């Protein structure tokens, strides 16, 4: 079955941590840029972090820089988002997505056409 599945979301207090996973089956992630996005209620979808296919290049939005870390394990066909020092404003549904073109090296050129269903992250104050 071809699917992209996020997991690891939940309810956490301010200052807490969560680790999200994005696991692929039926297609590879290992040769593609992967991004984490989020959508909070009433807000536009926001790019949170991206990682190159080989893990060498990473990007994190200013709103999460220094708190969130994206990483990947290509042997497991999985990408992670470690979220520390969580704030109530991090509350959102988090999605992972894969780029359309393999081996792309410039992160901001990613064009995402394969999306997961999302996982809810709720940070209580």
Helices and strands as residue ranges (DSSP letters): E 3-7, E 10-13, E 18-25, E 34-39, E 46-51, E 58-60, E 68-73, G 74-76, E 78-83, G 88-90, E 92-99, G 107-109, E 112-115, E 119-124
